[in-house]
Amino acid sequence: MINKIADSVAQALSGVQDGATVLIGGFGTSGNPIELIDGLIAHGARELTVVNNNAGNGDAGLAALLKSGQVRKIICSFPRQADSWVFDELYRSGKIELELVPQGNLAERMRAAGAGVGAFFCPTAYGTELAKGKETREINGRHYVLEYPIYGDVALVKAEKGDRWGNLTYRMSARNFGPVCAMAAKYTVATVHELVELGELDPEAVVTPGIFVSRVVKVPRVATQAGGIRQ
């Protein structure tokens, strides 16, 4: 009987190894799997390469993971913002490596990994420093840059609902990078706020099929300071 429900975050992350490439869903704080990030900090795996849209906010979540010293390199599209002081300090002191990737390329490189695409040509970044050293080609009068997939050893994603087979649905904008992260990793852990019985999820509404998910962990909803619910 297939049952991907884990008893705890610690159990779900127990196999993460030093040196792993970890794909983390989230766009800023929306869809950020904070419980799993905290669990990864507690787990203690080091020399990690982290792939995320940005480089952390404030002192919690991804920023806390960076501050812990467990991350060797970050691949992201938006490393600097008003509250990215943890990353700023680490980068300026040479304690973390950065690979800057345009946002659309970041999503497509992970999607390509999950779809089995060996590489693809994209016009974004042509003629800029980001294209330096990369193969380029002119196709139908337009210039393109060759980009390669980003594969993950582990993906951490936040979903809204899931079942014991690992099928997932998301809540509005919290969906963002979660589906492509799940596709691109060998081992995907998802948190959900609701666990439902098999058949309760409308198959037409399932965004991430269970084939891409290794473990599901139920976590409670968390209220924000403004009185809403953290997405």
Buried (B, 14 or more C-beta within 10 A) or exposed (E): EEEBBBEEBEEBBEBBEEEBBBBBBBBBBBBBBBBBBBBBBEBEBBEBBBBBBBBBBBEBBBBBBBBBEBBBBBBBBBBEBEBBBBBBEBBEEEEBEBBBBBBEBBBBBBBBBBEEBEEBBBEBBBEEEBBEEEEBEEEEEEEBBEBEBBBBBBBBBBBBBBBBBBBBBBBEEBBBBBBBBBBBBEBBBBBBBBBBEEEEBEEEEBBBBBEBBBBBBBBEEEEEEEEEEBB
